[in-house]
């Protein structure tokens, strides 16, 4: 299994529970896919770039 898929296999169950509870958290309907947000976080931590230089392939830096 590729490392990204292995990480997502660990994160996805927690994310699914959080997403199921989102109406009770007082936030609006999610706009960005949480997997893409996690991928953006992993990209920044792996490359060491500044958040403002996050490539446009990911959600906006403020969302990530």
PyMOL Python script that loads the backbone (N, CA, C, O; Angstrom):
from pymol import cmd

cmd.read_pdbstr("""\
ATOM      1  N   UNK A   1       0.850  -1.177   0.000  1.00  0.00           N
ATOM      2  CA  UNK A   1       0.000   0.000   0.000  1.00  0.00           C
ATOM      3  C   UNK A   1       0.897   1.243   0.000  1.00  0.00           C
ATOM      4  O   UNK A   1       1.876   1.312   0.743  1.00  0.00           O
ATOM      5  N   UNK A   2       0.556   2.204  -0.827  1.00  0.00           N
ATOM      6  CA  UNK A   2       1.342   3.437  -0.893  1.00  0.00           C
ATOM      7  C   UNK A   2       1.214   4.189   0.426  1.00  0.00           C
ATOM      8  O   UNK A   2       0.179   4.097   1.088  1.00  0.00           O
ATOM      9  N   UNK A   3       2.254   4.935   0.822  1.00  0.00           N
ATOM     10  CA  UNK A   3       2.220   5.645   2.105  1.00  0.00           C
ATOM     11  C   UNK A   3       1.034   6.589   2.265  1.00  0.00           C
ATOM     12  O   UNK A   3       0.462   6.683   3.351  1.00  0.00           O
ATOM     13  N   UNK A   4       0.658   7.290   1.194  1.00  0.00           N
ATOM     14  CA  UNK A   4      -0.464   8.230   1.293  1.00  0.00           C
ATOM     15  C   UNK A   4      -1.759   7.466   1.561  1.00  0.00           C
ATOM     16  O   UNK A   4      -2.571   7.892   2.383  1.00  0.00           O
ATOM     17  N   UNK A   5      -1.953   6.361   0.883  1.00  0.00           N
ATOM     18  CA  UNK A   5      -3.162   5.557   1.121  1.00  0.00           C
ATOM     19  C   UNK A   5      -3.162   4.969   2.520  1.00  0.00           C
ATOM     20  O   UNK A   5      -4.211   4.877   3.158  1.00  0.00           O
ATOM     21  N   UNK A   6      -1.993   4.572   2.997  1.00  0.00           N
ATOM     22  CA  UNK A   6      -1.905   4.011   4.352  1.00  0.00           C
ATOM     23  C   UNK A   6      -2.261   5.071   5.385  1.00  0.00           C
ATOM     24  O   UNK A   6      -2.981   4.795   6.344  1.00  0.00           O
ATOM     25  N   UNK A   7      -1.750   6.294   5.185  1.00  0.00           N
ATOM     26  CA  UNK A   7      -2.090   7.383   6.106  1.00  0.00           C
ATOM     27  C   UNK A   7      -3.578   7.673   6.070  1.00  0.00           C
ATOM     28  O   UNK A   7      -4.212   7.853   7.110  1.00  0.00           O
ATOM     29  N   UNK A   8      -4.131   7.718   4.869  1.00  0.00           N
ATOM     30  CA  UNK A   8      -5.549   8.035   4.743  1.00  0.00           C
ATOM     31  C   UNK A   8      -6.407   6.943   5.373  1.00  0.00           C
ATOM     32  O   UNK A   8      -7.472   7.230   5.919  1.00  0.00           O
ATOM     33  N   UNK A   9      -5.952   5.699   5.301  1.00  0.00           N
ATOM     34  CA  UNK A   9      -6.690   4.599   5.932  1.00  0.00           C
ATOM     35  C   UNK A   9      -6.784   4.811   7.445  1.00  0.00           C
ATOM     36  O   UNK A   9      -7.757   4.381   8.066  1.00  0.00           O
ATOM     37  N   UNK A  10      -5.795   5.462   8.039  1.00  0.00           N
ATOM     38  CA  UNK A  10      -5.834   5.767   9.467  1.00  0.00           C
ATOM     39  C   UNK A  10      -6.692   6.996   9.767  1.00  0.00           C
ATOM     40  O   UNK A  10      -7.372   7.050  10.792  1.00  0.00           O
ATOM     41  N   UNK A  11      -6.658   7.965   8.884  1.00  0.00           N
ATOM     42  CA  UNK A  11      -7.339   9.244   9.116  1.00  0.00           C
ATOM     43  C   UNK A  11      -8.820   9.180   8.755  1.00  0.00           C
ATOM     44  O   UNK A  11      -9.639   9.812   9.421  1.00  0.00           O
ATOM     45  N   UNK A  12      -9.174   8.441   7.730  1.00  0.00           N
ATOM     46  CA  UNK A  12     -10.535   8.447   7.187  1.00  0.00           C
ATOM     47  C   UNK A  12     -11.614   8.085   8.195  1.00  0.00           C
ATOM     48  O   UNK A  12     -12.648   8.755   8.209  1.00  0.00           O
ATOM     49  N   UNK A  13     -11.444   7.057   9.050  1.00  0.00           N
ATOM     50  CA  UNK A  13     -12.517   6.765  10.018  1.00  0.00           C
ATOM     51  C   UNK A  13     -12.782   7.921  10.976  1.00  0.00           C
ATOM     52  O   UNK A  13     -13.934   8.197  11.310  1.00  0.00           O
ATOM     53  N   UNK A  14     -11.736   8.590  11.415  1.00  0.00           N
ATOM     54  CA  UNK A  14     -11.899   9.737  12.314  1.00  0.00           C
ATOM     55  C   UNK A  14     -12.596  10.870  11.566  1.00  0.00           C
ATOM     56  O   UNK A  14     -13.498  11.517  12.097  1.00  0.00           O
ATOM     57  N   UNK A  15     -12.166  11.101  10.327  1.00  0.00           N
ATOM     58  CA  UNK A  15     -12.764  12.149   9.506  1.00  0.00           C
ATOM     59  C   UNK A  15     -14.240  11.861   9.256  1.00  0.00           C
ATOM     60  O   UNK A  15     -15.061  12.778   9.288  1.00  0.00           O
ATOM     61  N   UNK A  16     -14.584  10.609   9.010  1.00  0.00           N
ATOM     62  CA  UNK A  16     -15.981  10.251   8.755  1.00  0.00           C
ATOM     63  C   UNK A  16     -16.850  10.527   9.981  1.00  0.00           C
ATOM     64  O   UNK A  16     -17.976  11.006   9.844  1.00  0.00           O
ATOM     65  N   UNK A  17     -16.340  10.231  11.171  1.00  0.00           N
ATOM     66  CA  UNK A  17     -17.099  10.513  12.396  1.00  0.00           C
ATOM     67  C   UNK A  17     -17.263  12.015  12.592  1.00  0.00           C
ATOM     68  O   UNK A  17     -18.338  12.486  12.963  1.00  0.00           O
ATOM     69  N   UNK A  18     -16.192  12.763  12.341  1.00  0.00           N
ATOM     70  CA  UNK A  18     -16.259  14.206  12.484  1.00  0.00           C
ATOM     71  C   UNK A  18     -17.244  14.803  11.484  1.00  0.00           C
ATOM     72  O   UNK A  18     -18.048  15.666  11.834  1.00  0.00           O
ATOM     73  N   UNK A  19     -17.176  14.340  10.247  1.00  0.00           N
ATOM     74  CA  UNK A  19     -18.057  14.864   9.199  1.00  0.00           C
ATOM     75  C   UNK A  19     -19.511  14.524   9.505  1.00  0.00           C
ATOM     76  O   UNK A  19     -20.402  15.318   9.203  1.00  0.00           O
ATOM     77  N   UNK A  20     -19.769  13.363  10.097  1.00  0.00           N
ATOM     78  CA  UNK A  20     -21.137  12.985  10.454  1.00  0.00           C
ATOM     79  C   UNK A  20     -21.682  13.890  11.562  1.00  0.00           C
ATOM     80  O   UNK A  20     -22.891  14.101  11.656  1.00  0.00           O
ATOM     81  N   UNK A  21     -20.798  14.417  12.388  1.00  0.00           N
ATOM     82  CA  UNK A  21     -21.231  15.267  13.503  1.00  0.00           C
ATOM     83  C   UNK A  21     -21.230  16.747  13.151  1.00  0.00           C
ATOM     84  O   UNK A  21     -21.568  17.570  14.002  1.00  0.00           O
ATOM     85  N   UNK A  22     -20.861  17.116  11.921  1.00  0.00           N
ATOM     86  CA  UNK A  22     -20.681  18.530  11.595  1.00  0.00           C
ATOM     87  C   UNK A  22     -21.914  19.394  11.814  1.00  0.00           C
ATOM     88  O   UNK A  22     -21.741  20.553  12.190  1.00  0.00           O
ATOM     89  N   UNK A  23     -23.161  18.924  11.608  1.00  0.00           N
ATOM     90  CA  UNK A  23     -24.279  19.853  11.867  1.00  0.00           C
ATOM     91  C   UNK A  23     -24.327  20.326  13.324  1.00  0.00           C
ATOM     92  O   UNK A  23     -24.729  21.457  13.597  1.00  0.00           O
ATOM     93  N   UNK A  24     -23.922  19.473  14.244  1.00  0.00           N
ATOM     94  CA  UNK A  24     -23.937  19.840  15.649  1.00  0.00           C
ATOM     95  C   UNK A  24     -22.754  20.701  16.066  1.00  0.00           C
ATOM     96  O   UNK A  24     -22.719  21.210  17.186  1.00  0.00           O
ATOM     97  N   UNK A  25     -21.788  20.865  15.176  1.00  0.00           N
ATOM     98  CA  UNK A  25     -20.609  21.662  15.510  1.00  0.00           C
ATOM     99  C   UNK A  25     -20.802  23.144  15.226  1.00  0.00           C
ATOM    100  O   UNK A  25     -19.944  23.957  15.570  1.00  0.00           O
ATOM    101  N   UNK A  26     -21.905  23.499  14.612  1.00  0.00           N
ATOM    102  CA  UNK A  26     -22.191  24.902  14.343  1.00  0.00           C
ATOM    103  C   UNK A  26     -21.408  25.481  13.181  1.00  0.00           C
ATOM    104  O   UNK A  26     -21.182  26.690  13.131  1.00  0.00           O
ATOM    105  N   UNK A  27     -20.989  24.639  12.244  1.00  0.00           N
ATOM    106  CA  UNK A  27     -20.275  25.127  11.066  1.00  0.00           C
ATOM    107  C   UNK A  27     -21.140  24.923   9.837  1.00  0.00           C
ATOM    108  O   UNK A  27     -22.085  24.134   9.850  1.00  0.00           O
ATOM    109  N   UNK A  28     -20.810  25.634   8.785  1.00  0.00           N
ATOM    110  CA  UNK A  28     -21.589  25.530   7.557  1.00  0.00           C
ATOM    111  C   UNK A  28     -21.236  24.253   6.800  1.00  0.00           C
ATOM    112  O   UNK A  28     -20.315  23.524   7.171  1.00  0.00           O
ATOM    113  N   UNK A  29     -21.979  24.005   5.747  1.00  0.00           N
ATOM    114  CA  UNK A  29     -21.745  22.834   4.889  1.00  0.00           C
ATOM    115  C   UNK A  29     -20.298  22.840   4.393  1.00  0.00           C
ATOM    116  O   UNK A  29     -19.816  23.874   3.931  1.00  0.00           O
ATOM    117  N   UNK A  30     -19.595  21.702   4.479  1.00  0.00           N
ATOM    118  CA  UNK A  30     -18.209  21.647   4.009  1.00  0.00           C
ATOM    119  C   UNK A  30     -18.095  21.999   2.530  1.00  0.00           C
ATOM    120  O   UNK A  30     -18.918  21.577   1.718  1.00  0.00           O
ATOM    121  N   UNK A  31     -17.071  22.774   2.186  1.00  0.00           N
ATOM    122  CA  UNK A  31     -16.846  23.208   0.817  1.00  0.00           C
ATOM    123  C   UNK A  31     -15.772  22.358   0.150  1.00  0.00           C
ATOM    124  O   UNK A  31     -15.872  22.037  -1.034  1.00  0.00           O
ATOM    125  N   UNK A  32     -14.747  21.995   0.915  1.00  0.00           N
ATOM    126  CA  UNK A  32     -13.611  21.263   0.364  1.00  0.00           C
ATOM    127  C   UNK A  32     -13.587  19.841   0.904  1.00  0.00           C
ATOM    128  O   UNK A  32     -13.983  19.590   2.042  1.00  0.00           O
ATOM    129  N   UNK A  33     -13.123  18.923   0.084  1.00  0.00           N
ATOM    130  CA  UNK A  33     -12.983  17.531   0.477  1.00  0.00           C
ATOM    131  C   UNK A  33     -11.887  17.430   1.537  1.00  0.00           C
ATOM    132  O   UNK A  33     -10.786  17.945   1.341  1.00  0.00           O
ATOM    133  N   UNK A  34     -12.181  16.775   2.648  1.00  0.00           N
ATOM    134  CA  UNK A  34     -11.206  16.691   3.720  1.00  0.00           C
ATOM    135  C   UNK A  34      -9.963  15.904   3.322  1.00  0.00           C
ATOM    136  O   UNK A  34      -8.883  16.139   3.863  1.00  0.00           O
ATOM    137  N   UNK A  35     -10.103  14.981   2.390  1.00  0.00           N
ATOM    138  CA  UNK A  35      -8.915  14.255   1.941  1.00  0.00           C
ATOM    139  C   UNK A  35      -7.947  15.207   1.243  1.00  0.00           C
ATOM    140  O   UNK A  35      -6.733  15.084   1.410  1.00  0.00           O
ATOM    141  N   UNK A  36      -8.465  16.145   0.471  1.00  0.00           N
ATOM    142  CA  UNK A  36      -7.609  17.127  -0.199  1.00  0.00           C
ATOM    143  C   UNK A  36      -6.963  18.075   0.822  1.00  0.00           C
ATOM    144  O   UNK A  36      -5.822  18.501   0.645  1.00  0.00           O
ATOM    145  N   UNK A  37      -7.692  18.396   1.872  1.00  0.00           N
ATOM    146  CA  UNK A  37      -7.126  19.239   2.922  1.00  0.00           C
ATOM    147  C   UNK A  37      -5.984  18.508   3.623  1.00  0.00           C
ATOM    148  O   UNK A  37      -4.924  19.085   3.862  1.00  0.00           O
ATOM    149  N   UNK A  38      -6.206  17.243   3.948  1.00  0.00           N
ATOM    150  CA  UNK A  38      -5.144  16.443   4.576  1.00  0.00           C
ATOM    151  C   UNK A  38      -3.955  16.324   3.638  1.00  0.00           C
ATOM    152  O   UNK A  38      -2.811  16.428   4.080  1.00  0.00           O
ATOM    153  N   UNK A  39      -4.205  16.106   2.354  1.00  0.00           N
ATOM    154  CA  UNK A  39      -3.113  16.033   1.382  1.00  0.00           C
ATOM    155  C   UNK A  39      -2.330  17.346   1.347  1.00  0.00           C
ATOM    156  O   UNK A  39      -1.105  17.327   1.225  1.00  0.00           O
ATOM    157  N   UNK A  40      -3.011  18.474   1.452  1.00  0.00           N
ATOM    158  CA  UNK A  40      -2.331  19.766   1.481  1.00  0.00           C
ATOM    159  C   UNK A  40      -1.463  19.913   2.719  1.00  0.00           C
ATOM    160  O   UNK A  40      -0.339  20.407   2.635  1.00  0.00           O
ATOM    161  N   UNK A  41      -1.976  19.488   3.869  1.00  0.00           N
ATOM    162  CA  UNK A  41      -1.189  19.546   5.103  1.00  0.00           C
ATOM    163  C   UNK A  41       0.052  18.673   4.983  1.00  0.00           C
ATOM    164  O   UNK A  41       1.150  19.090   5.351  1.00  0.00           O
ATOM    165  N   UNK A  42      -0.124  17.466   4.470  1.00  0.00           N
ATOM    166  CA  UNK A  42       1.014  16.561   4.306  1.00  0.00           C
ATOM    167  C   UNK A  42       2.029  17.121   3.322  1.00  0.00           C
ATOM    168  O   UNK A  42       3.233  16.950   3.509  1.00  0.00           O
ATOM    169  N   UNK A  43       1.554  17.787   2.274  1.00  0.00           N
ATOM    170  CA  UNK A  43       2.462  18.385   1.286  1.00  0.00           C
ATOM    171  C   UNK A  43       3.318  19.481   1.920  1.00  0.00           C
ATOM    172  O   UNK A  43       4.529  19.534   1.703  1.00  0.00           O
ATOM    173  N   UNK A  44       2.690  20.344   2.697  1.00  0.00           N
ATOM    174  CA  UNK A  44       3.425  21.438   3.333  1.00  0.00           C
ATOM    175  C   UNK A  44       4.435  20.891   4.337  1.00  0.00           C
ATOM    176  O   UNK A  44       5.568  21.370   4.397  1.00  0.00           O
ATOM    177  N   UNK A  45       4.040  19.896   5.122  1.00  0.00           N
ATOM    178  CA  UNK A  45       4.971  19.351   6.111  1.00  0.00           C
ATOM    179  C   UNK A  45       6.104  18.582   5.445  1.00  0.00           C
ATOM    180  O   UNK A  45       7.226  18.568   5.952  1.00  0.00           O
ATOM    181  N   UNK A  46       5.822  17.941   4.312  1.00  0.00           N
ATOM    182  CA  UNK A  46       6.860  17.180   3.618  1.00  0.00           C
ATOM    183  C   UNK A  46       7.856  18.091   2.903  1.00  0.00           C
ATOM    184  O   UNK A  46       9.059  17.830   2.934  1.00  0.00           O
ATOM    185  N   UNK A  47       7.372  19.155   2.261  1.00  0.00           N
ATOM    186  CA  UNK A  47       8.244  20.009   1.463  1.00  0.00           C
ATOM    187  C   UNK A  47       8.822  21.175   2.245  1.00  0.00           C
ATOM    188  O   UNK A  47       9.876  21.697   1.884  1.00  0.00           O
ATOM    189  N   UNK A  48       8.150  21.592   3.312  1.00  0.00           N
ATOM    190  CA  UNK A  48       8.637  22.710   4.102  1.00  0.00           C
ATOM    191  C   UNK A  48       8.348  24.076   3.495  1.00  0.00           C
ATOM    192  O   UNK A  48       8.925  25.074   3.926  1.00  0.00           O
ATOM    193  N   UNK A  49       7.466  24.137   2.502  1.00  0.00           N
ATOM    194  CA  UNK A  49       7.141  25.418   1.881  1.00  0.00           C
ATOM    195  C   UNK A  49       6.252  26.243   2.810  1.00  0.00           C
ATOM    196  O   UNK A  49       5.659  25.717   3.752  1.00  0.00           O
ATOM    197  N   UNK A  50       6.172  27.530   2.531  1.00  0.00           N
ATOM    198  CA  UNK A  50       5.267  28.399   3.278  1.00  0.00           C
ATOM    199  C   UNK A  50       3.827  28.112   2.836  1.00  0.00           C
ATOM    200  O   UNK A  50       3.590  27.742   1.686  1.00  0.00           O
ATOM    201  N   UNK A  51       2.886  28.281   3.738  1.00  0.00           N
ATOM    202  CA  UNK A  51       1.484  28.006   3.427  1.00  0.00           C
ATOM    203  C   UNK A  51       1.008  28.818   2.226  1.00  0.00           C
ATOM    204  O   UNK A  51       0.225  28.326   1.413  1.00  0.00           O
ATOM    205  N   UNK A  52       1.476  30.048   2.114  1.00  0.00           N
ATOM    206  CA  UNK A  52       1.032  30.909   1.018  1.00  0.00           C
ATOM    207  C   UNK A  52       1.466  30.395  -0.350  1.00  0.00           C
ATOM    208  O   UNK A  52       0.897  30.797  -1.365  1.00  0.00           O
ATOM    209  N   UNK A  53       2.464  29.514  -0.397  1.00  0.00           N
ATOM    210  CA  UNK A  53       2.962  28.981  -1.662  1.00  0.00           C
ATOM    211  C   UNK A  53       2.389  27.600  -1.983  1.00  0.00           C
ATOM    212  O   UNK A  53       2.900  26.901  -2.858  1.00  0.00           O
ATOM    213  N   UNK A  54       1.343  27.213  -1.286  1.00  0.00           N
ATOM    214  CA  UNK A  54       0.698  25.934  -1.554  1.00  0.00           C
ATOM    215  C   UNK A  54       0.192  25.925  -2.996  1.00  0.00           C
ATOM    216  O   UNK A  54      -0.511  26.851  -3.399  1.00  0.00           O
ATOM    217  N   UNK A  55       0.532  24.900  -3.785  1.00  0.00           N
ATOM    218  CA  UNK A  55       0.102  24.868  -5.187  1.00  0.00           C
ATOM    219  C   UNK A  55      -1.424  24.919  -5.314  1.00  0.00           C
ATOM    220  O   UNK A  55      -2.151  24.536  -4.397  1.00  0.00           O
ATOM    221  N   UNK A  56      -1.880  25.387  -6.443  1.00  0.00           N
ATOM    222  CA  UNK A  56      -3.316  25.544  -6.690  1.00  0.00           C
ATOM    223  C   UNK A  56      -4.033  24.210  -6.886  1.00  0.00           C
ATOM    224  O   UNK A  56      -5.254  24.185  -7.037  1.00  0.00           O
ATOM    225  N   UNK A  57      -3.296  23.110  -6.886  1.00  0.00           N
ATOM    226  CA  UNK A  57      -3.918  21.786  -6.979  1.00  0.00           C
ATOM    227  C   UNK A  57      -4.654  21.429  -5.685  1.00  0.00           C
ATOM    228  O   UNK A  57      -5.506  20.541  -5.667  1.00  0.00           O
ATOM    229  N   UNK A  58      -4.314  22.128  -4.615  1.00  0.00           N
ATOM    230  CA  UNK A  58      -4.916  21.880  -3.301  1.00  0.00           C
ATOM    231  C   UNK A  58      -5.959  22.954  -3.015  1.00  0.00           C
ATOM    232  O   UNK A  58      -6.014  23.965  -3.714  1.00  0.00           O
ATOM    233  N   UNK A  59      -6.792  22.741  -1.983  1.00  0.00           N
ATOM    234  CA  UNK A  59      -7.708  23.806  -1.575  1.00  0.00           C
ATOM    235  C   UNK A  59      -6.911  25.042  -1.151  1.00  0.00           C
ATOM    236  O   UNK A  59      -5.699  24.950  -0.954  1.00  0.00           O
ATOM    237  N   UNK A  60      -7.569  26.190  -1.006  1.00  0.00           N
ATOM    238  CA  UNK A  60      -6.856  27.402  -0.582  1.00  0.00           C
ATOM    239  C   UNK A  60      -6.110  27.184   0.731  1.00  0.00           C
ATOM    240  O   UNK A  60      -6.544  26.406   1.581  1.00  0.00           O
ATOM    241  N   UNK A  61      -4.991  27.875   0.887  1.00  0.00           N
ATOM    242  CA  UNK A  61      -4.151  27.713   2.079  1.00  0.00           C
ATOM    243  C   UNK A  61      -4.927  27.981   3.370  1.00  0.00           C
ATOM    244  O   UNK A  61      -4.695  27.320   4.382  1.00  0.00           O
ATOM    245  N   UNK A  62      -5.842  28.942   3.339  1.00  0.00           N
ATOM    246  CA  UNK A  62      -6.625  29.244   4.552  1.00  0.00           C
ATOM    247  C   UNK A  62      -7.572  28.110   4.910  1.00  0.00           C
ATOM    248  O   UNK A  62      -7.935  27.958   6.076  1.00  0.00           O
ATOM    249  N   UNK A  63      -7.977  27.313   3.934  1.00  0.00           N
ATOM    250  CA  UNK A  63      -8.826  26.158   4.215  1.00  0.00           C
ATOM    251  C   UNK A  63      -8.008  24.981   4.720  1.00  0.00           C
ATOM    252  O   UNK A  63      -8.481  24.167   5.513  1.00  0.00           O
ATOM    253  N   UNK A  64      -6.764  24.908   4.241  1.00  0.00           N
ATOM    254  CA  UNK A  64      -5.884  23.809   4.636  1.00  0.00           C
ATOM    255  C   UNK A  64      -5.309  24.124   5.999  1.00  0.00           C
ATOM    256  O   UNK A  64      -4.533  23.335   6.539  1.00  0.00           O
TER     257      UNK A  64
END
""", "prot")
cmd.dss("prot")
cmd.show_as("cartoon", "prot")
cmd.util.cbc("prot")
cmd.orient("prot")
